Amino acid sequence: MEFISQIILVAVLILINGFFAASEYAIVAVRKTRIDELVKRGDITARLLQKALEKREDYISATQLGTTMVSLILGWVGEPIIAGIFSSIFSFLPNGAGSLLSHSFSIVSAFILLTFLSIIMGELVPKTIAIQRAEIVSLILIAPLTLFAKIFKPFVFFLNKSANAVLRLIGLETPFDTRLVYTKEELKIILNQIGQSGIVNKEEVRILENALKLADKQIRWMMTPRSAVLAINGNLAISQIGSNLDQRYSRFPVYKDSLDNIIGFIHVKDVYRLVKTPEKNKKIIQTDILRKVISIPEIKKANEVLFDMRKKHVHLAVAYDEYGIMVGIVTLEDIIESLVGDIQDEFDKPISFIQRNSDGSYTVDGNAPMEIIQKRFHLPIKGQSYTTIGGLIFGLLGREPRYADKISVGHLVFKVESIGGKRIKKLLLQRENPT
């Protein structure tokens, strides 16, 4: 009967060790957002766990203290018990050398067996279960762990202070200051894994990934370049522009003297409203339909521009280079489209920058954004500051473009098909013939 009691004692100690090991990993791995959700549903145990997660460092220290205490007790109590079992097995050996051999072998065998059982049943198995089932494990174990942490609170407090002092001494942060904060790259990896798992719709994952990219993307990569900006002279009368507005757009920048001095923008619906009133003979700058714009450097990050637009309640920003020259405009819609894809309003008409020809070549609009061209044709161009394909070809030519000019970019050949002033309007794109 005593033998069975001793075996049960060892097994209980190993299970207690497993309890602390599982508690530690479950508390680290459990998702706080999920626990907060359970608390909102009225789960009492989840509320207890929520409080523990707010003092996660204390609870981790408690599990470490418990593991150490159990390990010491297990070594003190368990090894003699296991050694006694092995000694009885080797009792047939004679006294003297045989007895010494029996005792030594029993001690070594007890150490190996206890270590094996402690690692497998007291560490690896509980930790694996806790990682895979962090939520359910943490909810089951939090009550007894909380009781243990309260009983040994003075010891836990002393251990935390001592550990933090050592960490500060060697220039490291205290536990959990940054441990549970994900970097942007880690979030991208998590989003990719979520998308592959099917837990969240792939379109939703794509929008979240695009949101993370906003902080890395300069506004010049999504703006409408100066060459494609349709702006209106603010000294023109409403009646002069009412019937001449390009129906593809709903907003038009308004300038004074030159494009480098954009003073606002107008919306076509406001123009059509005034055309039917006596105010149609007034200049644009004399009416109340001129809306505010903000001026930004072309290298400003898209997320910062979005913040400025929301803060100042404007829908259009004008981008300038380092010399104060207007290089393009960007609307709130442009930034949102970089997140969710193209949005067409009631005035939009589909714009096709790339058209495939019957012979396999492509006709490309000179104003086609480099981002679209890169996605479609994978040009070997990196670190270039051009926002449109026309600008890139202009730059590579190194001079004013002429009709039928050709230039190779990787495996592709671009031929100038149409020019407007000094601007490339159309390009013919062909794949280079292999030699």
Long-range contacts (C-beta under 8 A, 24 or more apart in sequence): 3-85, 6-81, 6-84, 7-81, 9-77, 9-78, 9-81, 10-74, 10-77, 10-78, 10-81, 10-82, 10-114, 10-117, 13-70, 13-73, 13-74, 13-77, 13-78, 14-74, 14-117, 14-118, 14-121, 14-122, 15-121, 15-122, 16-66, 16-70, 17-67, 17-70, 17-71, 17-74, 17-118, 17-122, 17-123, 18-121, 18-122, 18-123, 18-125, 18-126, 19-66, 19-126, 19-141, 19-144, 20-63, 20-64, 20-66, 20-67, 20-70, 21-63, 21-67, 21-122, 21-123, 21-126, 21-127, 21-130, 22-126, 22-127, 22-129, 22-130, 22-137, 22-141, 23-59, 23-63, 23-130, 23-137, 23-138, 23-141, 23-142, 23-145, 24-60, 24-63, 24-64, 24-67, 24-127, 24-130, 25-126, 25-127, 25-130, 25-131, 25-134, 26-130, 26-131, 26-133, 26-134, 26-137, 26-138, 26-141, 27-52, 27-53, 27-56, 27-59, 27-60, 27-63, 27-138, 28-56, 28-60, 29-130, 29-131, 29-134, 30-134, 30-135, 30-138, 31-134, 31-135, 32-180, 34-135, 35-135, 35-138, 45-139, 45-142, 45-143, 46-139, 48-142, 48-143, 48-146, 49-138, 49-139, 49-142, 52-142, 52-145, 52-146, 56-176, 56-180, 57-160, 57-174, 57-175, 57-176, 58-149, 58-156, 58-157, 58-160, 59-145, 59-146, 59-149, 60-175, 61-156, 61-159, 61-160, 61-163, 62-145, 62-148, 62-149, 62-152, 62-156, 63-145, 64-159, 65-152, 65-155, 65-156, 65-159, 66-148, 66-152, 70-122, 71-118, 74-114, 74-118, 75-114, 78-110, 78-114, 79-107, 79-110, 79-111, 79-114, 80-110, 81-110, 82-106, 82-109, 82-110, 82-113, 82-114, 83-107, 83-109, 83-110, 85-110, 86-110, 184-212, 184-215, 187-212, 188-212, 207-339, 207-340, 210-338, 210-339, 210-340, 211-339, 213-338, 214-301, 214-302, 214-303, 214-306, 214-335, 214-338, 214-339, 215-301, 215-302, 215-303, 216-301, 217-301, 217-302, 217-338, 218-298, 218-299, 218-300, 218-301, 218-302, 219-296, 219-298, 219-299, 219-300, 219-301, 219-302, 219-305, 219-317, 219-319, 219-330, 220-298, 220-299, 220-319, 220-327, 220-328, 220-385, 220-387, 221-369, 221-370, 221-371, 221-387, 222-302, 222-330, 222-334, 222-335, 222-338, 222-369, 222-371, 223-298, 223-319, 223-327, 223-328, 223-329, 223-330, 223-334, 223-387, 224-328, 224-329, 224-330, 224-334, 225-327, 225-328, 225-367, 225-387, 225-388, 225-391, 226-259, 226-326, 226-327, 226-328, 227-366, 227-367, 227-388, 227-390, 227-391, 227-423, 228-367, 228-388, 229-253, 229-259, 229-326, 229-328, 229-329, 231-255, 231-259, 231-262, 232-266, 232-284, 233-284, 234-263, 234-264, 234-283, 234-284, 234-285, 234-290, 235-283, 235-284, 235-285, 236-283, 236-284, 237-280, 237-281, 237-282, 237-283, 237-284, 238-271, 238-274, 238-275, 238-279, 238-280, 238-281, 238-282, 238-283, 238-284, 238-287, 239-275, 239-280, 239-281, 241-271, 241-284, 242-271, 242-272, 242-274, 242-275, 242-280, 245-271, 247-347, 247-349, 248-347, 248-348, 248-349, 248-351, 249-347, 250-345, 250-346, 250-347, 250-348, 251-315, 251-316, 251-331, 253-293, 253-316, 253-318, 253-329, 254-284, 254-285, 254-290, 256-285, 259-326, 260-320, 260-324, 260-325, 260-326, 262-293, 262-295, 262-318, 262-326, 262-329, 263-290, 263-293, 264-290, 264-291, 264-292, 264-293, 265-290, 265-291, 265-293, 265-315, 265-316, 266-290, 266-291, 267-291, 268-347, 291-315, 291-316, 293-317, 293-318, 294-318, 295-320, 296-320, 296-330, 297-321, 297-322, 298-327, 298-328, 302-335, 302-338, 305-330, 305-335, 306-332, 306-335, 309-335, 328-387, 360-430, 360-431, 361-428, 361-429, 361-430, 362-428, 362-429, 362-430, 363-417, 363-426, 363-427, 363-428, 363-429, 364-389, 364-414, 364-426, 364-427, 364-428, 364-429, 365-389, 365-390, 365-425, 365-426, 365-427, 366-390, 366-393, 366-418, 366-423, 366-424, 366-425, 366-426, 366-427, 377-412, 377-429, 379-409, 379-410, 379-412, 380-409, 380-410, 381-409, 381-410, 389-414, 389-427, 390-423, 390-424, 390-425, 390-427, 393-424, 393-427, 394-423, 394-424, 408-432
